[in-house]
Amino acid sequence: MSEYTLTTTDNPYNPFDNFDKWYNQDLLLARQQGRPDCLGYWARMSRVNSQLPSGMYDKAVDTALDEIIEFNVTGKYMKVSEEEAQKTLI
């Protein structure tokens, strides 16, 4: 089973292996482009709270990621698996 995360097409860093560089780059690009940062955007879209059972929480987070990608009008955001990130990102 693959783990997925949200990133942008212009961030060259691997969020799984190089999180600090990835996150700093994401924050910088978000400020420059006037868009939300990936983690903040994903958190807002997830509509979760600490009272949800684990399975429901995981489902809500996964659904939010899929919705971000589905309504990605700018084409800036992308869903990347750990395996894909290993092959294509630094």
VMD Tcl script that builds the backbone (N, CA, C; Angstrom):
set m [mol new atoms 270]
animate dup $m
set s [atomselect $m all]
$s set {name element resname resid chain x y z} {
  {N N MET 1 A 0.844 -1.185 0.000}
  {CA C MET 1 A 0.000 0.000 0.000}
  {C C MET 1 A 0.888 1.248 0.000}
  {N N SER 2 A 0.611 2.150 -0.889}
  {CA C SER 2 A 1.395 3.364 -1.007}
  {C C SER 2 A 0.888 4.443 -0.070}
  {N N GLU 3 A 1.813 5.241 0.414}
  {CA C GLU 3 A 1.467 6.430 1.168}
  {C C GLU 3 A 1.559 7.596 0.196}
  {N N TYR 4 A 0.594 8.494 0.252}
  {CA C TYR 4 A 0.556 9.635 -0.646}
  {C C TYR 4 A 0.636 10.934 0.135}
  {N N THR 5 A 1.107 11.966 -0.541}
  {CA C THR 5 A 1.096 13.295 0.027}
  {C C THR 5 A 0.848 14.305 -1.071}
  {N N LEU 6 A 0.668 15.544 -0.658}
  {CA C LEU 6 A 0.416 16.640 -1.584}
  {C C LEU 6 A 1.702 17.430 -1.767}
  {N N THR 7 A 2.003 17.783 -2.991}
  {CA C THR 7 A 3.135 18.656 -3.291}
  {C C THR 7 A 2.746 19.514 -4.484}
  {N N THR 8 A 3.685 20.294 -4.986}
  {CA C THR 8 A 3.431 21.112 -6.162}
  {C C THR 8 A 4.412 20.739 -7.256}
  {N N THR 9 A 4.033 21.057 -8.466}
  {CA C THR 9 A 4.839 20.686 -9.625}
  {C C THR 9 A 6.180 21.401 -9.664}
  {N N ASP 10 A 6.308 22.534 -8.970}
  {CA C ASP 10 A 7.554 23.298 -9.008}
  {C C ASP 10 A 8.447 23.097 -7.787}
  {N N ASN 11 A 8.102 22.170 -6.911}
  {CA C ASN 11 A 8.938 21.887 -5.743}
  {C C ASN 11 A 9.754 20.622 -6.031}
  {N N PRO 12 A 11.078 20.753 -6.156}
  {CA C PRO 12 A 11.897 19.610 -6.546}
  {C C PRO 12 A 12.220 18.640 -5.411}
  {N N TYR 13 A 11.873 18.992 -4.174}
  {CA C TYR 13 A 12.277 18.183 -3.033}
  {C C TYR 13 A 11.283 17.068 -2.715}
  {N N ASN 14 A 11.814 15.966 -2.235}
  {CA C ASN 14 A 11.018 14.801 -1.860}
  {C C ASN 14 A 10.451 15.026 -0.458}
  {N N PRO 15 A 9.134 15.143 -0.329}
  {CA C PRO 15 A 8.544 15.398 0.987}
  {C C PRO 15 A 8.678 14.221 1.955}
  {N N PHE 16 A 8.967 13.044 1.451}
  {CA C PHE 16 A 9.129 11.876 2.305}
  {C C PHE 16 A 10.542 11.789 2.879}
  {N N ASP 17 A 11.541 12.057 2.056}
  {CA C ASP 17 A 12.936 11.902 2.477}
  {C C ASP 17 A 13.639 13.204 2.824}
  {N N ASN 18 A 13.137 14.311 2.324}
  {CA C ASN 18 A 13.801 15.594 2.496}
  {C C ASN 18 A 12.775 16.625 2.961}
  {N N PHE 19 A 12.054 16.269 4.025}
  {CA C PHE 19 A 10.896 17.055 4.438}
  {C C PHE 19 A 11.227 18.514 4.734}
  {N N ASP 20 A 12.278 18.778 5.482}
  {CA C ASP 20 A 12.582 20.164 5.859}
  {C C ASP 20 A 12.816 21.046 4.637}
  {N N LYS 21 A 13.606 20.571 3.689}
  {CA C LYS 21 A 13.839 21.350 2.465}
  {C C LYS 21 A 12.552 21.479 1.651}
  {N N TRP 22 A 11.791 20.381 1.568}
  {CA C TRP 22 A 10.525 20.417 0.839}
  {C C TRP 22 A 9.581 21.449 1.460}
  {N N TYR 23 A 9.436 21.419 2.777}
  {CA C TYR 23 A 8.502 22.304 3.473}
  {C C TYR 23 A 8.916 23.769 3.335}
  {N N ASN 24 A 10.206 24.043 3.524}
  {CA C ASN 24 A 10.691 25.420 3.377}
  {C C ASN 24 A 10.459 25.934 1.959}
  {N N GLN 25 A 10.705 25.092 0.966}
  {CA C GLN 25 A 10.469 25.473 -0.428}
  {C C GLN 25 A 8.978 25.694 -0.680}
  {N N ASP 26 A 8.147 24.846 -0.118}
  {CA C ASP 26 A 6.701 24.988 -0.289}
  {C C ASP 26 A 6.221 26.308 0.305}
  {N N LEU 27 A 6.682 26.646 1.497}
  {CA C LEU 27 A 6.286 27.912 2.123}
  {C C LEU 27 A 6.748 29.107 1.293}
  {N N LEU 28 A 7.977 29.054 0.800}
  {CA C LEU 28 A 8.511 30.129 -0.032}
  {C C LEU 28 A 7.692 30.296 -1.315}
  {N N LEU 29 A 7.448 29.194 -2.011}
  {CA C LEU 29 A 6.674 29.249 -3.256}
  {C C LEU 29 A 5.246 29.721 -3.005}
  {N N ALA 30 A 4.649 29.272 -1.913}
  {CA C ALA 30 A 3.277 29.677 -1.585}
  {C C ALA 30 A 3.203 31.188 -1.386}
  {N N ARG 31 A 4.167 31.745 -0.663}
  {CA C ARG 31 A 4.194 33.198 -0.452}
  {C C ARG 31 A 4.390 33.935 -1.775}
  {N N GLN 32 A 5.326 33.464 -2.583}
  {CA C GLN 32 A 5.611 34.118 -3.864}
  {C C GLN 32 A 4.423 34.064 -4.817}
  {N N GLN 33 A 3.699 32.971 -4.787}
  {CA C GLN 33 A 2.611 32.752 -5.737}
  {C C GLN 33 A 1.232 33.136 -5.194}
  {N N GLY 34 A 1.169 33.517 -3.923}
  {CA C GLY 34 A -0.109 33.891 -3.332}
  {C C GLY 34 A -1.083 32.742 -3.226}
  {N N ARG 35 A -0.564 31.575 -2.917}
  {CA C ARG 35 A -1.403 30.384 -2.776}
  {C C ARG 35 A -1.193 29.791 -1.389}
  {N N PRO 36 A -2.086 28.920 -0.948}
  {CA C PRO 36 A -1.872 28.268 0.349}
  {C C PRO 36 A -0.729 27.255 0.268}
  {N N ASP 37 A -0.038 27.095 1.385}
  {CA C ASP 37 A 0.971 26.028 1.435}
  {C C ASP 37 A 0.259 24.680 1.438}
  {N N CYS 38 A 0.959 23.651 0.985}
  {CA C CYS 38 A 0.346 22.325 0.806}
  {C C CYS 38 A -0.257 21.771 2.093}
  {N N LEU 39 A 0.508 21.780 3.178}
  {CA C LEU 39 A -0.002 21.167 4.406}
  {C C LEU 39 A -1.166 21.954 4.997}
  {N N GLY 40 A -1.090 23.281 4.949}
  {CA C GLY 40 A -2.191 24.093 5.449}
  {C C GLY 40 A -3.458 23.900 4.633}
  {N N TYR 41 A -3.297 23.857 3.321}
  {CA C TYR 41 A -4.425 23.650 2.415}
  {C C TYR 41 A -5.062 22.289 2.654}
  {N N TRP 42 A -4.238 21.268 2.760}
  {CA C TRP 42 A -4.724 19.909 2.989}
  {C C TRP 42 A -5.449 19.816 4.324}
  {N N ALA 43 A -4.900 20.443 5.340}
  {CA C ALA 43 A -5.535 20.416 6.667}
  {C C ALA 43 A -6.906 21.083 6.627}
  {N N ARG 44 A -6.993 22.234 5.952}
  {CA C ARG 44 A -8.288 22.927 5.859}
  {C C ARG 44 A -9.321 22.113 5.095}
  {N N MET 45 A -8.884 21.440 4.070}
  {CA C MET 45 A -9.806 20.648 3.248}
  {C C MET 45 A -10.233 19.342 3.933}
  {N N SER 46 A -9.479 18.877 4.899}
  {CA C SER 46 A -9.738 17.566 5.519}
  {C C SER 46 A -10.971 17.526 6.402}
  {N N ARG 47 A -11.345 18.630 6.983}
  {CA C ARG 47 A -12.530 18.688 7.842}
  {C C ARG 47 A -12.553 17.551 8.872}
  {N N VAL 48 A -11.514 17.476 9.656}
  {CA C VAL 48 A -11.404 16.434 10.671}
  {C C VAL 48 A -11.319 17.061 12.057}
  {N N ASN 49 A -11.534 16.235 13.053}
  {CA C ASN 49 A -11.295 16.655 14.426}
  {C C ASN 49 A -10.795 15.458 15.225}
  {N N SER 50 A -10.321 15.712 16.411}
  {CA C SER 50 A -9.700 14.663 17.218}
  {C C SER 50 A -10.693 13.613 17.718}
  {N N GLN 51 A -11.984 13.864 17.565}
  {CA C GLN 51 A -12.993 12.930 18.047}
  {C C GLN 51 A -13.311 11.816 17.049}
  {N N LEU 52 A -12.847 11.954 15.822}
  {CA C LEU 52 A -13.136 10.933 14.810}
  {C C LEU 52 A -12.358 9.652 15.094}
  {N N PRO 53 A -12.985 8.506 14.907}
  {CA C PRO 53 A -12.247 7.248 15.006}
  {C C PRO 53 A -11.150 7.204 13.937}
  {N N SER 54 A -10.097 6.466 14.192}
  {CA C SER 54 A -8.923 6.423 13.324}
  {C C SER 54 A -9.267 6.175 11.854}
  {N N GLY 55 A -10.094 5.188 11.586}
  {CA C GLY 55 A -10.449 4.862 10.212}
  {C C GLY 55 A -11.168 5.995 9.503}
  {N N MET 56 A -12.063 6.668 10.210}
  {CA C MET 56 A -12.789 7.793 9.627}
  {C C MET 56 A -11.864 8.986 9.409}
  {N N TYR 57 A -10.935 9.196 10.324}
  {CA C TYR 57 A -9.966 10.281 10.196}
  {C C TYR 57 A -9.115 10.057 8.946}
  {N N ASP 58 A -8.578 8.849 8.803}
  {CA C ASP 58 A -7.747 8.524 7.637}
  {C C ASP 58 A -8.520 8.699 6.343}
  {N N LYS 59 A -9.775 8.288 6.319}
  {CA C LYS 59 A -10.610 8.406 5.127}
  {C C LYS 59 A -10.846 9.876 4.780}
  {N N ALA 60 A -11.099 10.706 5.793}
  {CA C ALA 60 A -11.331 12.131 5.550}
  {C C ALA 60 A -10.087 12.803 4.984}
  {N N VAL 61 A -8.923 12.430 5.482}
  {CA C VAL 61 A -7.667 12.998 4.991}
  {C C VAL 61 A -7.419 12.558 3.548}
  {N N ASP 62 A -7.651 11.287 3.255}
  {CA C ASP 62 A -7.486 10.779 1.885}
  {C C ASP 62 A -8.467 11.442 0.921}
  {N N THR 63 A -9.708 11.602 1.355}
  {CA C THR 63 A -10.731 12.223 0.525}
  {C C THR 63 A -10.356 13.673 0.216}
  {N N ALA 64 A -9.843 14.386 1.203}
  {CA C ALA 64 A -9.430 15.775 0.994}
  {C C ALA 64 A -8.330 15.861 -0.048}
  {N N LEU 65 A -7.371 14.965 0.010}
  {CA C LEU 65 A -6.290 14.967 -0.978}
  {C C LEU 65 A -6.846 14.741 -2.384}
  {N N ASP 66 A -7.743 13.792 -2.507}
  {CA C ASP 66 A -8.352 13.523 -3.811}
  {C C ASP 66 A -9.173 14.717 -4.316}
  {N N GLU 67 A -9.862 15.419 -3.410}
  {CA C GLU 67 A -10.646 16.589 -3.806}
  {C C GLU 67 A -9.740 17.732 -4.265}
  {N N ILE 68 A -8.624 17.927 -3.587}
  {CA C ILE 68 A -7.677 18.971 -3.994}
  {C C ILE 68 A -7.202 18.704 -5.415}
  {N N ILE 69 A -6.879 17.462 -5.700}
  {CA C ILE 69 A -6.399 17.103 -7.037}
  {C C ILE 69 A -7.522 17.215 -8.066}
  {N N GLU 70 A -8.712 16.790 -7.703}
  {CA C GLU 70 A -9.848 16.845 -8.632}
  {C C GLU 70 A -10.179 18.275 -9.048}
  {N N PHE 71 A -10.100 19.211 -8.115}
  {CA C PHE 71 A -10.462 20.607 -8.390}
  {C C PHE 71 A -9.233 21.498 -8.559}
  {N N ASN 72 A -8.154 20.942 -9.027}
  {CA C ASN 72 A -6.865 21.592 -9.188}
  {C C ASN 72 A -6.844 22.407 -10.483}
  {N N VAL 73 A -7.535 23.548 -10.483}
  {CA C VAL 73 A -7.698 24.316 -11.716}
  {C C VAL 73 A -6.389 24.898 -12.245}
  {N N THR 74 A -5.437 25.166 -11.370}
  {CA C THR 74 A -4.159 25.736 -11.819}
  {C C THR 74 A -3.191 24.664 -12.309}
  {N N GLY 75 A -3.448 23.409 -11.934}
  {CA C GLY 75 A -2.516 22.340 -12.286}
  {C C GLY 75 A -1.261 22.348 -11.441}
  {N N LYS 76 A -1.232 23.171 -10.416}
  {CA C LYS 76 A -0.043 23.339 -9.577}
  {C C LYS 76 A 0.151 22.179 -8.592}
  {N N TYR 77 A -0.939 21.658 -8.050}
  {CA C TYR 77 A -0.836 20.620 -7.024}
  {C C TYR 77 A -0.764 19.237 -7.656}
  {N N MET 78 A -0.070 18.341 -6.964}
  {CA C MET 78 A -0.033 16.954 -7.424}
  {C C MET 78 A 0.039 16.013 -6.220}
  {N N LYS 79 A -0.556 14.872 -6.411}
  {CA C LYS 79 A -0.562 13.796 -5.424}
  {C C LYS 79 A 0.605 12.884 -5.789}
  {N N VAL 80 A 1.491 12.640 -4.830}
  {CA C VAL 80 A 2.675 11.840 -5.123}
  {C C VAL 80 A 2.808 10.728 -4.079}
  {N N SER 81 A 3.128 9.540 -4.560}
  {CA C SER 81 A 3.367 8.418 -3.653}
  {C C SER 81 A 4.832 8.429 -3.242}
  {N N GLU 82 A 5.127 7.710 -2.193}
  {CA C GLU 82 A 6.512 7.617 -1.734}
  {C C GLU 82 A 7.400 7.010 -2.818}
  {N N GLU 83 A 6.880 6.017 -3.528}
  {CA C GLU 83 A 7.641 5.372 -4.591}
  {C C GLU 83 A 7.922 6.338 -5.746}
  {N N GLU 84 A 6.913 7.107 -6.151}
  {CA C GLU 84 A 7.091 8.089 -7.223}
  {C C GLU 84 A 8.090 9.169 -6.828}
  {N N ALA 85 A 7.996 9.617 -5.595}
  {CA C ALA 85 A 8.906 10.651 -5.113}
  {C C ALA 85 A 10.356 10.172 -5.136}
  {N N GLN 86 A 10.573 8.903 -4.801}
  {CA C GLN 86 A 11.913 8.348 -4.813}
  {C C GLN 86 A 12.527 8.414 -6.207}
  {N N LYS 87 A 11.702 8.250 -7.224}
  {CA C LYS 87 A 12.176 8.197 -8.610}
  {C C LYS 87 A 12.375 9.578 -9.224}
  {N N THR 88 A 11.586 10.575 -8.800}
  {CA C THR 88 A 11.559 11.836 -9.549}
  {C C THR 88 A 12.007 13.062 -8.765}
  {N N LEU 89 A 12.085 12.999 -7.457}
  {CA C LEU 89 A 12.409 14.201 -6.657}
  {C C LEU 89 A 13.719 14.021 -5.902}
  {N N ILE 90 A 14.326 15.149 -5.521}
  {CA C ILE 90 A 15.595 15.102 -4.785}
  {C C ILE 90 A 15.351 14.818 -3.314}
}
mol reanalyze $m
mol bondsrecalc $m
mol representation Tube
mol addrep $m
